[in-house]
Amino acid sequence: MSIVKSMNGRLRNFKIWDIKLVQGAAMCVMLIIAKLFPQILEISIWWLVVLAILLGIRPMCLFLHK
């Protein structure tokens, strides 16, 4: 069994609450990184908007088409 199949099997046990907790933890890690490296906050907002759109294309397509 490959590592990807193993991880997918474990993730199937997650409820929506567990996924939201992981997202919250990831946001906290990003805030810690932003506090440690304040020059990250000087990036133009438009770069972040473009990055958010690019990263959201695949999940949105999967959500809408399946």
Biopython code that builds the backbone (N, CA, C, O; Angstrom):
import numpy as np
from Bio.PDB.StructureBuilder import StructureBuilder

atoms = [
    (1, "MET", "N", (0.846, -1.177, 0.000)),
    (1, "MET", "CA", (0.000, 0.000, 0.000)),
    (1, "MET", "C", (0.892, 1.241, 0.000)),
    (1, "MET", "O", (1.820, 1.352, 0.801)),
    (2, "SER", "N", (0.605, 2.146, -0.884)),
    (2, "SER", "CA", (1.455, 3.331, -0.980)),
    (2, "SER", "C", (1.131, 4.318, 0.137)),
    (2, "SER", "O", (0.090, 4.224, 0.788)),
    (3, "ILE", "N", (2.018, 5.241, 0.341)),
    (3, "ILE", "CA", (1.833, 6.249, 1.389)),
    (3, "ILE", "C", (0.619, 7.122, 1.095)),
    (3, "ILE", "O", (-0.078, 7.537, 2.021)),
    (4, "VAL", "N", (0.353, 7.412, -0.187)),
    (4, "VAL", "CA", (-0.797, 8.246, -0.549)),
    (4, "VAL", "C", (-2.101, 7.532, -0.198)),
    (4, "VAL", "O", (-3.011, 8.149, 0.357)),
    (5, "LYS", "N", (-2.201, 6.245, -0.514)),
    (5, "LYS", "CA", (-3.407, 5.487, -0.173)),
    (5, "LYS", "C", (-3.579, 5.395, 1.334)),
    (5, "LYS", "O", (-4.697, 5.477, 1.844)),
    (6, "SER", "N", (-2.489, 5.229, 2.034)),
    (6, "SER", "CA", (-2.544, 5.146, 3.486)),
    (6, "SER", "C", (-3.062, 6.457, 4.088)),
    (6, "SER", "O", (-3.920, 6.447, 4.971)),
    (7, "MET", "N", (-2.534, 7.575, 3.602)),
    (7, "MET", "CA", (-2.970, 8.876, 4.119)),
    (7, "MET", "C", (-4.421, 9.165, 3.742)),
    (7, "MET", "O", (-5.168, 9.722, 4.546)),
    (8, "ASN", "N", (-4.824, 8.797, 2.541)),
    (8, "ASN", "CA", (-6.220, 8.991, 2.127)),
    (8, "ASN", "C", (-7.162, 8.185, 3.015)),
    (8, "ASN", "O", (-8.245, 8.656, 3.361)),
    (9, "GLY", "N", (-6.756, 6.984, 3.379)),
    (9, "GLY", "CA", (-7.563, 6.170, 4.275)),
    (9, "GLY", "C", (-7.728, 6.811, 5.641)),
    (9, "GLY", "O", (-8.803, 6.762, 6.239)),
    (10, "ARG", "N", (-6.656, 7.411, 6.126)),
    (10, "ARG", "CA", (-6.735, 8.083, 7.421)),
    (10, "ARG", "C", (-7.600, 9.335, 7.344)),
    (10, "ARG", "O", (-8.347, 9.631, 8.277)),
    (11, "LEU", "N", (-7.503, 10.065, 6.248)),
    (11, "LEU", "CA", (-8.278, 11.297, 6.106)),
    (11, "LEU", "C", (-9.771, 11.042, 5.963)),
    (11, "LEU", "O", (-10.579, 11.918, 6.271)),
    (12, "ARG", "N", (-10.147, 9.863, 5.503)),
    (12, "ARG", "CA", (-11.567, 9.546, 5.366)),
    (12, "ARG", "C", (-12.272, 9.522, 6.720)),
    (12, "ARG", "O", (-13.492, 9.667, 6.790)),
    (13, "ASN", "N", (-11.512, 9.340, 7.785)),
    (13, "ASN", "CA", (-12.092, 9.321, 9.126)),
    (13, "ASN", "C", (-12.351, 10.725, 9.670)),
    (13, "ASN", "O", (-13.032, 10.879, 10.685)),
    (14, "PHE", "N", (-11.814, 11.748, 9.006)),
    (14, "PHE", "CA", (-11.978, 13.113, 9.485)),
    (14, "PHE", "C", (-13.391, 13.600, 9.238)),
    (14, "PHE", "O", (-13.963, 13.357, 8.175)),
    (15, "LYS", "N", (-13.943, 14.274, 10.203)),
    (15, "LYS", "CA", (-15.216, 14.957, 10.061)),
    (15, "LYS", "C", (-14.927, 16.409, 9.681)),
    (15, "LYS", "O", (-13.774, 16.839, 9.700)),
    (16, "ILE", "N", (-15.960, 17.153, 9.340)),
    (16, "ILE", "CA", (-15.777, 18.550, 8.955)),
    (16, "ILE", "C", (-15.137, 19.347, 10.095)),
    (16, "ILE", "O", (-14.332, 20.247, 9.852)),
    (17, "TRP", "N", (-15.495, 19.017, 11.328)),
    (17, "TRP", "CA", (-14.915, 19.697, 12.487)),
    (17, "TRP", "C", (-13.394, 19.511, 12.532)),
    (17, "TRP", "O", (-12.660, 20.458, 12.814)),
    (18, "ASP", "N", (-12.928, 18.303, 12.256)),
    (18, "ASP", "CA", (-11.487, 18.027, 12.270)),
    (18, "ASP", "C", (-10.768, 18.813, 11.176)),
    (18, "ASP", "O", (-9.678, 19.339, 11.402)),
    (19, "ILE", "N", (-11.371, 18.894, 10.005)),
    (19, "ILE", "CA", (-10.760, 19.622, 8.899)),
    (19, "ILE", "C", (-10.656, 21.106, 9.243)),
    (19, "ILE", "O", (-9.635, 21.735, 8.965)),
    (20, "LYS", "N", (-11.706, 21.670, 9.847)),
    (20, "LYS", "CA", (-11.683, 23.085, 10.232)),
    (20, "LYS", "C", (-10.647, 23.344, 11.320)),
    (20, "LYS", "O", (-10.023, 24.405, 11.334)),
    (21, "LEU", "N", (-10.454, 22.397, 12.228)),
    (21, "LEU", "CA", (-9.410, 22.547, 13.241)),
    (21, "LEU", "C", (-8.022, 22.580, 12.595)),
    (21, "LEU", "O", (-7.165, 23.366, 12.998)),
    (22, "VAL", "N", (-7.807, 21.734, 11.601)),
    (22, "VAL", "CA", (-6.525, 21.728, 10.884)),
    (22, "VAL", "C", (-6.329, 23.053, 10.154)),
    (22, "VAL", "O", (-5.228, 23.603, 10.152)),
    (23, "GLN", "N", (-7.396, 23.572, 9.531)),
    (23, "GLN", "CA", (-7.291, 24.862, 8.851)),
    (23, "GLN", "C", (-6.953, 25.978, 9.842)),
    (23, "GLN", "O", (-6.146, 26.856, 9.538)),
    (24, "GLY", "N", (-7.565, 25.945, 11.016)),
    (24, "GLY", "CA", (-7.263, 26.945, 12.040)),
    (24, "GLY", "C", (-5.815, 26.861, 12.502)),
    (24, "GLY", "O", (-5.160, 27.884, 12.699)),
    (25, "ALA", "N", (-5.323, 25.647, 12.673)),
    (25, "ALA", "CA", (-3.922, 25.463, 13.074)),
    (25, "ALA", "C", (-2.982, 25.989, 11.997)),
    (25, "ALA", "O", (-1.959, 26.599, 12.307)),
    (26, "ALA", "N", (-3.328, 25.755, 10.730)),
    (26, "ALA", "CA", (-2.495, 26.253, 9.637)),
    (26, "ALA", "C", (-2.492, 27.784, 9.610)),
    (26, "ALA", "O", (-1.459, 28.397, 9.341)),
    (27, "MET", "N", (-3.633, 28.395, 9.884)),
    (27, "MET", "CA", (-3.678, 29.862, 9.932)),
    (27, "MET", "C", (-2.804, 30.399, 11.061)),
    (27, "MET", "O", (-2.135, 31.419, 10.896)),
    (28, "CYS", "N", (-2.807, 29.721, 12.204)),
    (28, "CYS", "CA", (-1.956, 30.145, 13.313)),
    (28, "CYS", "C", (-0.477, 30.024, 12.963)),
    (28, "CYS", "O", (0.320, 30.891, 13.320)),
    (29, "VAL", "N", (-0.113, 28.963, 12.274)),
    (29, "VAL", "CA", (1.283, 28.796, 11.840)),
    (29, "VAL", "C", (1.665, 29.923, 10.880)),
    (29, "VAL", "O", (2.766, 30.466, 10.969)),
    (30, "MET", "N", (0.764, 30.275, 9.967)),
    (30, "MET", "CA", (1.048, 31.370, 9.032)),
    (30, "MET", "C", (1.201, 32.703, 9.767)),
    (30, "MET", "O", (2.042, 33.520, 9.393)),
    (31, "LEU", "N", (0.402, 32.930, 10.803)),
    (31, "LEU", "CA", (0.545, 34.159, 11.595)),
    (31, "LEU", "C", (1.880, 34.187, 12.335)),
    (31, "LEU", "O", (2.509, 35.239, 12.452)),
    (32, "ILE", "N", (2.308, 33.030, 12.833)),
    (32, "ILE", "CA", (3.611, 32.957, 13.497)),
    (32, "ILE", "C", (4.726, 33.286, 12.512)),
    (32, "ILE", "O", (5.652, 34.027, 12.844)),
    (33, "ILE", "N", (4.641, 32.740, 11.306)),
    (33, "ILE", "CA", (5.649, 33.022, 10.281)),
    (33, "ILE", "C", (5.643, 34.498, 9.925)),
    (33, "ILE", "O", (6.704, 35.096, 9.751)),
    (34, "ALA", "N", (4.447, 35.100, 9.814)),
    (34, "ALA", "CA", (4.350, 36.524, 9.489)),
    (34, "ALA", "C", (4.950, 37.384, 10.607)),
    (34, "ALA", "O", (5.543, 38.428, 10.336)),
    (35, "LYS", "N", (4.796, 36.945, 11.864)),
    (35, "LYS", "CA", (5.395, 37.698, 12.971)),
    (35, "LYS", "C", (6.915, 37.556, 12.990)),
    (35, "LYS", "O", (7.624, 38.496, 13.350)),
    (36, "LEU", "N", (7.414, 36.386, 12.605)),
    (36, "LEU", "CA", (8.863, 36.169, 12.602)),
    (36, "LEU", "C", (9.546, 36.874, 11.445)),
    (36, "LEU", "O", (10.688, 37.318, 11.568)),
    (37, "PHE", "N", (8.840, 36.978, 10.305)),
    (37, "PHE", "CA", (9.393, 37.612, 9.107)),
    (37, "PHE", "C", (8.448, 38.717, 8.645)),
    (37, "PHE", "O", (7.666, 38.502, 7.719)),
    (38, "PRO", "N", (8.501, 39.894, 9.266)),
    (38, "PRO", "CA", (7.530, 40.949, 8.954)),
    (38, "PRO", "C", (7.621, 41.470, 7.516)),
    (38, "PRO", "O", (6.669, 42.082, 7.032)),
    (39, "GLN", "N", (8.731, 41.244, 6.828)),
    (39, "GLN", "CA", (8.833, 41.708, 5.444)),
    (39, "GLN", "C", (7.858, 40.967, 4.528)),
    (39, "GLN", "O", (7.565, 41.442, 3.430)),
    (40, "ILE", "N", (7.351, 39.804, 4.966)),
    (40, "ILE", "CA", (6.339, 39.079, 4.196)),
    (40, "ILE", "C", (5.079, 39.926, 4.072)),
    (40, "ILE", "O", (4.395, 39.878, 3.050)),
    (41, "LEU", "N", (4.769, 40.703, 5.113)),
    (41, "LEU", "CA", (3.565, 41.520, 5.109)),
    (41, "LEU", "C", (3.660, 42.703, 4.154)),
    (41, "LEU", "O", (2.652, 43.355, 3.881)),
    (42, "GLU", "N", (4.845, 42.986, 3.648)),
    (42, "GLU", "CA", (5.022, 44.094, 2.716)),
    (42, "GLU", "C", (4.748, 43.695, 1.270)),
    (42, "GLU", "O", (4.843, 44.535, 0.375)),
    (43, "ILE", "N", (4.408, 42.429, 1.025)),
    (43, "ILE", "CA", (4.084, 41.967, -0.323)),
    (43, "ILE", "C", (2.790, 42.634, -0.764)),
    (43, "ILE", "O", (1.859, 42.789, 0.027)),
    (44, "SER", "N", (2.738, 43.026, -2.025)),
    (44, "SER", "CA", (1.542, 43.664, -2.572)),
    (44, "SER", "C", (0.332, 42.743, -2.448)),
    (44, "SER", "O", (0.441, 41.532, -2.644)),
    (45, "ILE", "N", (-0.815, 43.324, -2.123)),
    (45, "ILE", "CA", (-2.041, 42.551, -1.954)),
    (45, "ILE", "C", (-2.439, 41.861, -3.245)),
    (45, "ILE", "O", (-3.063, 40.801, -3.197)),
    (46, "TRP", "N", (-2.108, 42.415, -4.376)),
    (46, "TRP", "CA", (-2.495, 41.831, -5.668)),
    (46, "TRP", "C", (-1.778, 40.519, -5.935)),
    (46, "TRP", "O", (-2.345, 39.634, -6.575)),
    (47, "TRP", "N", (-0.550, 40.369, -5.462)),
    (47, "TRP", "CA", (0.145, 39.083, -5.591)),
    (47, "TRP", "C", (-0.589, 38.014, -4.793)),
    (47, "TRP", "O", (-0.720, 36.875, -5.239)),
    (48, "LEU", "N", (-1.062, 38.385, -3.621)),
    (48, "LEU", "CA", (-1.791, 37.428, -2.789)),
    (48, "LEU", "C", (-3.145, 37.078, -3.398)),
    (48, "LEU", "O", (-3.590, 35.934, -3.301)),
    (49, "VAL", "N", (-3.805, 38.053, -4.025)),
    (49, "VAL", "CA", (-5.085, 37.792, -4.680)),
    (49, "VAL", "C", (-4.891, 36.819, -5.834)),
    (49, "VAL", "O", (-5.648, 35.858, -5.973)),
    (50, "VAL", "N", (-3.876, 37.063, -6.665)),
    (50, "VAL", "CA", (-3.587, 36.170, -7.790)),
    (50, "VAL", "C", (-3.230, 34.776, -7.286)),
    (50, "VAL", "O", (-3.694, 33.783, -7.847)),
    (51, "LEU", "N", (-2.423, 34.685, -6.251)),
    (51, "LEU", "CA", (-2.038, 33.392, -5.682)),
    (51, "LEU", "C", (-3.256, 32.652, -5.126)),
    (51, "LEU", "O", (-3.382, 31.443, -5.317)),
    (52, "ALA", "N", (-4.148, 33.361, -4.445)),
    (52, "ALA", "CA", (-5.354, 32.739, -3.904)),
    (52, "ALA", "C", (-6.232, 32.197, -5.027)),
    (52, "ALA", "O", (-6.785, 31.104, -4.909)),
    (53, "ILE", "N", (-6.361, 32.950, -6.107)),
    (53, "ILE", "CA", (-7.166, 32.489, -7.241)),
    (53, "ILE", "C", (-6.540, 31.261, -7.882)),
    (53, "ILE", "O", (-7.236, 30.287, -8.167)),
    (54, "LEU", "N", (-5.231, 31.300, -8.110)),
    (54, "LEU", "CA", (-4.554, 30.160, -8.733)),
    (54, "LEU", "C", (-4.651, 28.906, -7.870)),
    (54, "LEU", "O", (-4.868, 27.811, -8.389)),
    (55, "LEU", "N", (-4.494, 29.058, -6.569)),
    (55, "LEU", "CA", (-4.560, 27.905, -5.676)),
    (55, "LEU", "C", (-5.985, 27.388, -5.491)),
    (55, "LEU", "O", (-6.181, 26.229, -5.124)),
    (56, "GLY", "N", (-6.967, 28.230, -5.740)),
    (56, "GLY", "CA", (-8.347, 27.825, -5.559)),
    (56, "GLY", "C", (-9.025, 27.263, -6.791)),
    (56, "GLY", "O", (-10.150, 26.772, -6.698)),
    (57, "ILE", "N", (-8.371, 27.319, -7.948)),
    (57, "ILE", "CA", (-9.003, 26.878, -9.192)),
    (57, "ILE", "C", (-9.349, 25.391, -9.152)),
    (57, "ILE", "O", (-10.495, 25.018, -9.401)),
    (58, "ARG", "N", (-8.391, 24.553, -8.848)),
    (58, "ARG", "CA", (-8.649, 23.103, -8.867)),
    (58, "ARG", "C", (-9.712, 22.679, -7.855)),
    (58, "ARG", "O", (-10.645, 21.969, -8.231)),
    (59, "PRO", "N", (-9.610, 23.083, -6.593)),
    (59, "PRO", "CA", (-10.669, 22.667, -5.653)),
    (59, "PRO", "C", (-12.056, 23.154, -6.083)),
    (59, "PRO", "O", (-13.041, 22.433, -5.921)),
    (60, "MET", "N", (-12.141, 24.364, -6.627)),
    (60, "MET", "CA", (-13.433, 24.876, -7.048)),
    (60, "MET", "C", (-13.970, 24.093, -8.242)),
    (60, "MET", "O", (-15.166, 23.811, -8.313)),
    (61, "CYS", "N", (-13.094, 23.742, -9.177)),
    (61, "CYS", "CA", (-13.532, 22.937, -10.329)),
    (61, "CYS", "C", (-14.020, 21.562, -9.872)),
    (61, "CYS", "O", (-15.044, 21.077, -10.352)),
    (62, "LEU", "N", (-13.297, 20.935, -8.953)),
    (62, "LEU", "CA", (-13.721, 19.636, -8.443)),
    (62, "LEU", "C", (-15.051, 19.741, -7.701)),
    (62, "LEU", "O", (-15.895, 18.851, -7.800)),
    (63, "PHE", "N", (-15.230, 20.820, -6.967)),
    (63, "PHE", "CA", (-16.460, 21.003, -6.209)),
    (63, "PHE", "C", (-17.655, 21.221, -7.133)),
    (63, "PHE", "O", (-18.736, 20.687, -6.885)),
    (64, "LEU", "N", (-17.467, 21.996, -8.188)),
    (64, "LEU", "CA", (-18.586, 22.351, -9.065)),
    (64, "LEU", "C", (-18.914, 21.273, -10.086)),
    (64, "LEU", "O", (-20.066, 21.162, -10.505)),
    (65, "HIS", "N", (-17.937, 20.479, -10.497)),
    (65, "HIS", "CA", (-18.138, 19.521, -11.570)),
    (65, "HIS", "C", (-18.407, 18.103, -11.098)),
    (65, "HIS", "O", (-18.709, 17.245, -11.927)),
    (66, "LYS", "N", (-18.313, 17.822, -9.831)),
    (66, "LYS", "CA", (-18.546, 16.446, -9.360)),
    (66, "LYS", "C", (-19.669, 16.408, -8.365)),
    (66, "LYS", "O", (-20.009, 15.339, -7.858)),
]
sb = StructureBuilder()
sb.init_structure("model")
sb.init_model(0)
sb.init_chain("A")
sb.init_seg("    ")
for serial, (resi, resn, name, xyz) in enumerate(atoms, 1):
    if name == "N":
        sb.init_residue(resn, " ", resi, " ")
    sb.init_atom(name, np.array(xyz, "f"), 0.0, 1.0, " ", f" {name:<3s}", serial, name[0])
structure = sb.get_structure()
